[in-house]
Amino acid sequence: MRRGKVGGGPVSEPRAVTFSTVPDVGTVEDLFAIATAMEREAAKRYGELADRMEKQGNRPLADLFRRLQEEESEHEGGLGEWAGRRGIVPSPSFNFRWDMPETLTEQQFAEAGGDFLATPWRVLAVAVRNEERAFAFYANIAAKTPDPDVRTYAEAMAREELGHVALLRLERRRAWRSEHPEPAADHSADDIPTDREAFDRRRRSSARERLDRWQGAALAAEVAGDVATAELFRTLIHEEAGRTKSGLPNRLAPSLMSVRDLLRDEAHRVEKSYEFMIAVAEKSRDPEVVGDAQEDARERLSQLARLGDRLAAVGSTGA
């Protein structure tokens, strides 16, 4: 991921950045400059998606994207008000671009029609990908900055983005089901641990498996010289071990997969775990199990967003 400092003087001309070329954020001014550009881009794209869904006669999705457009515009306005109270003047010289699918050009996106945007599921897939990367962006800032003000605001922004991720993933799931014949359920009724004891047993087993896999992945990334990916897996390990009160992983040998395949495989596994927790929350009658499953699902979204962001970054470098 190509990065450079924002601070240190005014930017002489507008600069377009993406999730793969976002500069390092070290100050509140830096954060506001990039965050404002990100919110403006999101509002623009959601407006275009709302227009597209209206043309296709999909009123529910059009309304969803219109609401998200309004929220992003409100966030941009809120950023301006907050900056004004602090005496901060974010640079207006940044433009932000969403990640667009390799098969879709900016011109195709702006034009009516287009094969990629023909279905609601594919439209939602674009939105989910960008909201996940936005979450990962703010989460990474919060984790690394030494500035408490930057950390506080970045954490708040990350929570907002994760809320959007959850909403859009739910809509994407519904769209998939409406566009495809209902497949066989991934989990039979007998496979869903809806009582407390069975659920806790499954959680402990799954956590241990994840920790061991992530240890092997971290070691493999280190061997490959990919420090950023190794750091991500180490961070996930410590978060998971602390949250589940598990011991550190046992695995001592590195995985034999490439870094890109490791990230892709783990994203797939975490996606399955997220779907599993959603199924538990839907089927259990125990309020505590439902609450814990929902909490686990949110944690999986956080993990999935960061894995996806790293996978996209590795892909952009050709590694």
C-alpha positions as CSV (number, residue, x, y, z in Angstrom):
1,M,0.0,0.0,0.0
2,R,1.5,3.3,-1.1
3,R,1.4,5.9,1.7
4,G,2.8,9.4,2.4
5,K,2.3,12.1,5.0
6,V,-0.5,14.6,4.6
7,G,0.7,17.1,7.1
8,G,3.6,19.4,6.7
9,G,2.2,22.1,4.4
10,P,-0.6,22.8,2.0
11,V,-1.3,20.6,-0.9
12,S,-0.9,22.6,-4.1
13,E,-3.4,20.7,-6.3
14,P,-6.3,18.3,-5.8
15,R,-5.1,14.8,-5.1
16,A,-7.2,11.7,-5.8
17,V,-6.7,8.9,-3.4
18,T,-8.2,5.4,-2.9
19,F,-8.2,2.9,-0.1
20,S,-5.0,1.5,-1.6
21,T,-3.3,4.9,-1.7
22,V,-4.5,6.7,1.4
23,P,-1.8,8.7,3.1
24,D,-0.7,8.0,6.7
25,V,-2.9,9.9,9.1
26,G,-1.0,11.4,12.0
27,T,-3.0,14.5,13.1
28,V,-6.6,15.6,13.5
29,E,-6.1,17.8,10.4
30,D,-5.0,14.8,8.4
31,L,-7.9,12.8,9.6
32,F,-10.5,15.4,8.7
33,A,-9.0,16.0,5.3
34,I,-9.3,12.4,4.3
35,A,-12.5,11.6,6.2
36,T,-14.3,14.5,4.5
37,A,-13.3,13.3,1.1
38,M,-14.3,9.8,1.9
39,E,-17.8,10.9,3.1
40,R,-18.3,13.0,0.0
41,E,-17.4,10.2,-2.3
42,A,-19.7,7.7,-0.5
43,A,-22.6,10.1,-0.7
44,K,-22.0,10.6,-4.4
45,R,-21.9,6.9,-5.1
46,Y,-24.9,6.0,-3.0
47,G,-26.8,8.7,-4.9
48,E,-25.8,7.1,-8.2
49,L,-26.8,3.7,-6.9
50,A,-30.1,5.0,-5.7
51,D,-30.7,6.5,-9.2
52,R,-29.8,3.2,-10.8
53,M,-32.2,1.2,-8.6
54,E,-35.0,3.7,-9.3
55,K,-34.5,3.1,-13.0
56,Q,-34.7,-0.6,-12.5
57,G,-37.9,-0.2,-10.5
58,N,-36.3,-1.5,-7.2
59,R,-37.9,0.9,-4.8
60,P,-36.7,-0.8,-1.5
61,L,-33.0,-0.7,-2.6
62,A,-33.4,2.8,-4.0
63,D,-34.7,4.0,-0.7
64,L,-31.9,2.2,1.2
65,F,-29.2,3.9,-0.9
66,R,-31.0,7.2,-0.7
67,R,-31.0,6.9,3.1
68,L,-27.3,6.0,3.1
69,Q,-26.6,9.0,0.8
70,E,-28.3,11.3,3.2
71,E,-26.4,9.8,6.2
72,E,-23.0,10.2,4.4
73,S,-23.9,13.8,3.6
74,E,-24.9,14.5,7.2
75,H,-21.6,12.9,8.3
76,E,-19.7,15.3,6.0
77,G,-21.6,18.2,7.4
78,G,-21.0,17.0,10.9
79,L,-17.3,16.8,10.2
80,G,-17.3,20.4,9.1
81,E,-19.1,21.5,12.2
82,W,-16.8,19.6,14.5
83,A,-13.8,20.9,12.8
84,G,-15.2,24.5,13.1
85,R,-15.6,24.1,16.8
86,R,-12.0,22.9,17.1
87,G,-10.6,25.6,14.8
88,I,-9.5,23.0,12.3
89,V,-9.4,23.7,8.6
90,P,-9.3,20.4,6.7
91,S,-7.6,20.6,3.3
92,P,-10.1,20.8,0.5
93,S,-7.5,19.5,-1.9
94,F,-8.3,15.8,-1.7
95,N,-10.6,13.7,-3.8
96,F,-11.5,10.1,-2.9
97,R,-12.4,7.3,-5.2
98,W,-14.2,4.1,-4.2
99,D,-12.7,0.8,-5.2
100,M,-14.5,-0.3,-8.4
101,P,-14.6,-3.9,-9.7
102,E,-12.0,-4.7,-12.2
103,T,-14.7,-5.4,-14.8
104,L,-16.3,-2.0,-14.3
105,T,-14.8,1.3,-15.5
106,E,-15.7,4.7,-14.2
107,Q,-17.5,5.5,-17.5
108,Q,-19.6,2.3,-17.3
109,F,-20.5,3.2,-13.7
110,A,-21.7,6.7,-14.8
111,E,-23.6,5.4,-17.8
112,A,-27.1,3.9,-17.7
113,G,-27.2,0.1,-17.9
114,G,-24.1,-2.0,-17.7
115,D,-23.9,-5.7,-17.1
116,F,-22.2,-5.5,-13.7
117,L,-24.8,-3.3,-12.2
118,A,-27.7,-5.2,-13.7
119,T,-28.6,-7.0,-10.4
120,P,-29.2,-5.7,-6.9
121,W,-26.8,-8.2,-5.4
122,R,-23.9,-6.9,-7.5
123,V,-24.7,-3.3,-6.7
124,L,-24.7,-4.2,-3.0
125,A,-21.4,-6.1,-3.4
126,V,-19.7,-2.9,-4.5
127,A,-21.2,-1.0,-1.5
128,V,-20.2,-3.8,1.0
129,R,-16.6,-3.9,-0.3
130,N,-16.1,-0.1,0.1
131,E,-17.8,0.1,3.5
132,E,-15.6,-2.7,4.7
133,R,-12.5,-1.0,3.5
134,A,-13.6,2.3,5.1
135,F,-14.0,0.5,8.4
136,A,-10.6,-1.1,8.1
137,F,-9.1,2.3,7.3
138,Y,-10.5,3.9,10.5
139,A,-9.7,0.9,12.6
140,N,-6.1,0.9,11.5
141,I,-5.8,4.6,12.3
142,A,-7.3,4.1,15.8
143,A,-4.9,1.1,16.5
144,K,-1.7,2.9,15.4
145,T,-2.0,6.6,16.2
146,P,-0.4,8.0,19.3
147,D,-2.8,11.0,19.2
148,P,-5.7,10.4,21.6
149,D,-8.0,12.8,19.7
150,V,-7.3,11.0,16.4
151,R,-7.9,7.7,18.1
152,T,-11.3,8.7,19.6
153,Y,-12.7,10.1,16.4
154,A,-11.3,7.2,14.3
155,E,-13.0,4.7,16.6
156,A,-16.3,6.5,16.3
157,M,-16.0,6.6,12.5
158,A,-15.1,2.9,12.5
159,R,-18.3,2.0,14.5
160,E,-20.4,3.9,12.0
161,E,-18.9,2.2,9.1
162,L,-19.3,-1.3,10.7
163,G,-23.0,-0.5,11.2
164,H,-23.2,0.2,7.4
165,V,-21.4,-3.0,6.7
166,A,-23.9,-5.0,8.7
167,L,-26.9,-3.4,7.1
168,L,-25.6,-3.8,3.6
169,R,-24.6,-7.4,4.1
170,L,-28.1,-8.2,5.3
171,E,-29.5,-6.6,2.2
172,R,-27.0,-8.4,0.0
173,R,-28.0,-11.7,1.5
174,R,-31.6,-11.0,0.8
175,A,-30.8,-9.9,-2.8
176,W,-28.9,-13.2,-3.4
177,R,-31.8,-15.2,-2.2
178,S,-34.2,-13.4,-4.4
179,E,-32.0,-13.7,-7.4
180,H,-31.1,-17.4,-7.0
181,P,-33.0,-20.6,-6.3
182,E,-32.9,-21.2,-2.6
183,P,-29.9,-23.5,-2.0
184,A,-29.7,-26.2,0.6
185,A,-29.1,-24.7,4.0
186,D,-25.4,-24.5,5.1
187,H,-26.3,-25.7,8.6
188,S,-28.9,-28.3,9.5
189,A,-31.1,-27.6,12.5
190,D,-29.1,-30.2,14.4
191,D,-25.9,-28.3,13.6
192,I,-27.0,-25.1,15.3
193,P,-26.1,-25.0,19.0
194,T,-29.0,-23.0,20.4
195,D,-28.5,-23.8,24.1
196,R,-25.9,-22.3,26.3
197,E,-23.7,-25.3,26.9
198,A,-23.5,-26.4,23.3
199,F,-23.0,-22.8,22.1
200,D,-20.1,-22.2,24.5
201,R,-18.5,-25.5,23.6
202,R,-18.7,-24.6,19.9
203,R,-17.3,-21.1,20.5
204,R,-14.3,-22.4,22.4
205,S,-13.5,-25.0,19.8
206,S,-13.8,-22.5,16.9
207,A,-11.7,-19.9,18.7
208,R,-8.9,-22.4,19.2
209,E,-9.0,-23.5,15.6
210,R,-8.9,-19.8,14.5
211,L,-6.0,-19.0,16.8
212,D,-3.9,-21.9,15.5
213,R,-4.6,-21.0,11.9
214,W,-3.8,-17.4,12.4
215,Q,-0.5,-18.4,14.0
216,G,0.4,-20.4,11.0
217,A,-0.6,-17.6,8.7
218,A,1.4,-15.0,10.6
219,L,4.5,-17.2,10.5
220,A,4.0,-17.8,6.7
221,A,3.7,-14.0,6.1
222,E,6.9,-13.4,8.1
223,V,8.7,-16.0,6.0
224,A,7.4,-14.3,2.8
225,G,8.6,-10.9,4.1
226,D,5.1,-9.5,4.3
227,V,5.3,-7.6,7.5
228,A,1.9,-5.9,7.2
229,T,0.0,-9.2,6.8
230,A,2.0,-10.8,9.6
231,E,1.1,-7.8,11.8
232,L,-2.6,-8.1,10.9
233,F,-2.7,-11.8,11.9
234,R,-0.8,-11.1,15.2
235,T,-3.3,-8.4,16.0
236,L,-6.2,-10.7,15.3
237,I,-4.6,-13.4,17.5
238,H,-4.3,-11.0,20.5
239,E,-7.8,-9.6,20.1
240,E,-9.3,-13.1,19.8
241,A,-7.3,-14.5,22.7
242,G,-8.2,-11.6,24.9
243,R,-11.9,-11.6,24.0
244,T,-12.4,-15.3,24.3
245,K,-10.0,-15.7,27.3
246,S,-8.2,-18.4,25.3
247,G,-4.5,-19.1,25.6
248,L,-2.1,-18.2,22.8
249,P,-2.0,-20.5,19.8
250,N,-0.2,-23.8,19.7
251,R,0.8,-23.9,16.1
252,L,4.5,-23.5,15.5
253,A,4.9,-24.3,11.8
254,P,4.0,-21.7,9.1
255,S,1.2,-22.4,6.7
256,L,2.4,-23.6,3.2
257,M,-0.1,-21.3,1.3
258,S,0.9,-18.1,-0.3
259,V,0.1,-14.8,1.5
260,R,-2.7,-14.0,-1.0
261,D,-4.2,-17.5,-0.7
262,L,-4.0,-17.3,3.1
263,L,-5.9,-14.1,3.2
264,R,-8.5,-15.3,0.7
265,D,-8.9,-18.6,2.6
266,E,-9.2,-16.9,5.9
267,A,-11.7,-14.4,4.6
268,H,-13.8,-17.3,3.4
269,R,-13.6,-19.0,6.7
270,V,-14.5,-15.9,8.7
271,E,-17.4,-15.3,6.3
272,K,-18.7,-18.8,7.1
273,S,-18.3,-18.2,10.8
274,Y,-20.3,-14.9,10.5
275,E,-23.1,-16.7,8.6
276,F,-23.1,-19.4,11.3
277,M,-23.5,-16.8,14.1
278,I,-26.3,-15.1,12.3
279,A,-28.0,-18.5,12.0
280,V,-27.6,-19.1,15.8
281,A,-29.0,-15.7,16.6
282,E,-32.0,-16.4,14.4
283,K,-32.8,-19.8,15.7
284,S,-31.9,-19.8,19.4
285,R,-34.6,-19.0,22.0
286,D,-32.1,-18.2,24.7
287,P,-31.7,-14.4,24.9
288,E,-28.1,-14.7,26.2
289,V,-27.1,-17.0,23.4
290,V,-28.7,-14.6,20.9
291,G,-26.9,-11.7,22.3
292,D,-23.5,-13.5,22.3
293,A,-24.0,-14.8,18.8
294,Q,-24.8,-11.2,17.6
295,E,-21.7,-10.0,19.4
296,D,-19.6,-12.7,17.7
297,A,-21.1,-11.8,14.3
298,R,-20.1,-8.2,14.7
299,E,-16.6,-9.3,15.6
300,R,-16.5,-11.5,12.5
301,L,-17.5,-8.5,10.4
302,S,-14.6,-6.5,11.9
303,Q,-12.1,-9.4,11.2
304,L,-13.5,-9.9,7.7
305,A,-13.3,-6.2,6.8
306,R,-9.6,-6.1,7.8
307,L,-8.8,-9.3,6.0
308,G,-10.5,-8.1,2.9
309,D,-8.7,-4.7,3.1
310,R,-5.4,-6.5,3.4
311,L,-6.2,-8.8,0.5
312,A,-7.1,-5.9,-1.7
313,A,-3.9,-4.2,-0.8
314,V,-1.8,-7.3,-1.5
315,G,-3.6,-7.6,-4.8
316,S,-2.9,-4.0,-5.7
317,T,0.8,-4.5,-5.3
318,G,0.9,-7.6,-7.4
319,A,2.3,-9.6,-4.5
